[in-house]
Amino acid sequence: MSDCRTGCGDDARHVAPSSSGLAAWLAPHVRFEQLLEKHRIALMQLDLPVAQRALEEFAQALREHIALEEQWILPRYAELEAPPGGALALFTGEHQKLLEFVRRFERALRTLAAEGPAHRKVLPLLDQQATFKNLLEHHDARERNLLYPTLEKQLSAAEQQTLCDALR
């Protein structure tokens, strides 16, 4: 059931983005989920080299995606009338929280590598990542249901094309 005020709902992340237009910019979110899952599975198996590589790839992709959104998408969104539950500060705040979690994970993984992996040491990290995963899914739903639909409704086709070109 979807909550229209926040743009969040159980089914929100299963809605496929349109193949063209700004909503296509959500496609990397699927890759984020895959990389995070690869990292978490490697952690459960105590395979720190694979966990490290997957986390590095995830972190780099997420940072690049957020940087582009904050450079191109959010400034344009700030000029528009935001829907209820879609205040600009929510998106930027979630970006900051996501990036802080990633920094914590990177530190924790370095500590695990230095101390040697053990299941009892990995469990707290996996618990933190479950919270992070929920935030990431919530953020994805908010973008999918509020941010990008608002841009697509309120910007002209030419303005949307300009943004799409900038994001490529």
C-alpha positions as CSV (number, residue, x, y, z in Angstrom):
1,M,0.0,0.0,0.0
2,S,1.4,3.4,-1.0
3,D,1.6,6.4,1.2
4,C,0.9,9.4,-1.1
5,R,2.3,11.9,1.4
6,T,5.8,10.5,1.3
7,G,5.9,8.8,-2.1
8,C,6.7,5.5,-0.3
9,G,4.9,2.2,-0.5
10,D,5.6,-1.5,-0.6
11,D,5.1,-1.7,-4.3
12,A,7.1,1.5,-5.2
13,R,10.4,-0.1,-6.0
14,H,8.9,-2.7,-8.3
15,V,7.7,0.0,-10.7
16,A,9.9,0.0,-13.8
17,P,11.2,3.3,-14.9
18,S,10.2,4.5,-18.3
19,S,12.8,3.6,-20.9
20,S,13.3,7.2,-21.9
21,G,13.1,10.5,-20.1
22,L,14.2,11.5,-16.7
23,A,12.8,8.4,-15.0
24,A,15.4,6.3,-16.8
25,W,17.9,8.0,-14.4
26,L,16.5,5.6,-11.7
27,A,17.9,2.5,-13.5
28,P,21.2,2.6,-11.5
29,H,19.2,2.0,-8.3
30,V,18.8,-1.6,-9.4
31,R,22.6,-1.9,-9.8
32,F,23.0,-0.4,-6.3
33,E,20.8,-3.2,-4.8
34,Q,22.8,-5.8,-6.7
35,L,26.2,-4.5,-5.5
36,L,25.0,-4.2,-1.9
37,E,23.6,-7.7,-2.0
38,K,27.0,-9.0,-3.4
39,H,28.8,-7.2,-0.6
40,R,26.5,-8.5,2.1
41,I,26.7,-12.1,0.9
42,A,30.5,-11.9,0.8
43,L,30.4,-10.5,4.4
44,M,28.3,-13.4,5.6
45,Q,30.8,-15.8,4.0
46,L,33.7,-13.8,5.6
47,D,35.1,-13.2,2.1
48,L,36.5,-9.8,2.9
49,P,38.3,-9.2,-0.5
50,V,35.0,-9.7,-2.4
51,A,33.1,-7.7,0.2
52,Q,35.6,-4.9,-0.1
53,R,35.5,-4.8,-3.9
54,A,31.7,-4.9,-4.0
55,L,31.5,-2.1,-1.4
56,E,34.0,0.0,-3.3
57,E,32.1,-0.4,-6.5
58,F,28.8,0.3,-4.7
59,A,30.2,3.4,-2.9
60,Q,31.7,4.8,-6.1
61,A,28.5,4.3,-8.1
62,L,26.3,5.8,-5.3
63,R,28.6,8.8,-4.8
64,E,28.7,9.6,-8.6
65,H,24.9,9.2,-8.8
66,I,24.2,11.5,-5.9
67,A,26.7,14.1,-7.2
68,L,25.0,14.2,-10.5
69,E,21.6,14.5,-8.9
70,E,22.8,17.3,-6.7
71,Q,24.5,19.1,-9.6
72,W,21.7,18.8,-12.2
73,I,18.4,17.3,-10.9
74,L,17.9,18.9,-7.4
75,P,18.7,22.5,-8.4
76,R,16.0,22.3,-11.1
77,Y,13.6,20.5,-8.8
78,A,14.1,23.3,-6.2
79,E,12.7,25.8,-8.8
80,L,9.4,23.8,-9.1
81,E,6.4,23.4,-6.8
82,A,7.2,20.3,-4.7
83,P,4.3,17.9,-4.0
84,P,3.4,17.1,-0.4
85,G,6.1,14.9,1.1
86,G,8.6,16.0,-1.5
87,A,10.5,18.8,0.0
88,L,14.0,19.3,-1.4
89,A,15.5,19.0,2.1
90,L,14.2,15.4,2.3
91,F,16.2,14.4,-0.8
92,T,19.4,16.1,0.2
93,G,19.0,14.9,3.8
94,E,18.6,11.3,2.6
95,H,21.7,11.7,0.4
96,Q,23.7,12.9,3.4
97,K,22.5,9.9,5.5
98,L,23.2,7.4,2.7
99,L,26.8,8.7,2.3
100,E,27.4,8.7,6.0
101,F,26.3,5.1,6.2
102,V,28.7,4.2,3.4
103,R,31.6,5.9,5.2
104,R,30.8,3.9,8.3
105,F,30.7,0.7,6.3
106,E,34.1,1.5,4.8
107,R,35.6,2.1,8.2
108,A,34.1,-1.0,9.6
109,L,35.4,-3.1,6.8
110,R,38.9,-1.8,7.2
111,T,38.7,-2.7,10.9
112,L,37.5,-6.2,10.1
113,A,40.3,-6.6,7.6
114,A,42.9,-5.5,10.2
115,E,41.4,-7.6,13.1
116,G,40.5,-10.6,11.0
117,P,36.9,-11.6,10.1
118,A,34.7,-13.4,12.5
119,H,31.0,-13.9,12.4
120,R,30.4,-12.2,15.7
121,K,32.3,-9.1,14.3
122,V,30.3,-9.1,11.0
123,L,26.9,-9.3,12.6
124,P,26.8,-5.7,13.9
125,L,27.8,-4.4,10.4
126,L,25.1,-6.5,8.8
127,D,22.6,-5.1,11.2
128,Q,23.6,-1.5,10.3
129,Q,23.4,-2.4,6.6
130,A,19.8,-3.6,7.1
131,T,18.9,-0.1,8.3
132,F,20.8,1.4,5.4
133,K,19.0,-0.9,3.0
134,N,15.7,0.3,4.3
135,L,16.7,3.9,3.9
136,L,18.0,3.2,0.4
137,E,14.7,1.6,-0.6
138,H,12.7,4.5,1.0
139,H,14.8,7.0,-0.9
140,D,14.3,5.1,-4.1
141,A,10.6,5.1,-3.6
142,R,10.5,8.9,-2.8
143,E,12.5,9.6,-6.0
144,R,10.4,7.2,-8.1
145,N,7.1,8.5,-6.9
146,L,7.8,12.2,-6.2
147,L,11.0,13.6,-7.6
148,Y,11.1,12.3,-11.1
149,P,7.3,12.5,-11.7
150,T,7.3,16.1,-10.6
151,L,10.1,17.0,-13.0
152,E,8.4,15.1,-15.8
153,K,5.0,16.9,-15.1
154,Q,6.4,20.4,-14.6
155,L,9.3,20.6,-17.1
156,S,8.9,21.0,-20.8
157,A,10.1,18.3,-23.1
158,A,13.1,20.5,-24.0
159,E,14.0,21.1,-20.4
160,Q,13.8,17.4,-19.7
161,Q,16.0,16.7,-22.7
162,T,18.6,19.2,-21.4
163,L,18.7,17.4,-18.1
164,C,18.9,14.0,-19.7
165,D,21.8,15.2,-21.9
166,A,23.6,16.6,-18.8
167,L,23.3,13.3,-17.0
168,R,24.8,11.2,-19.8
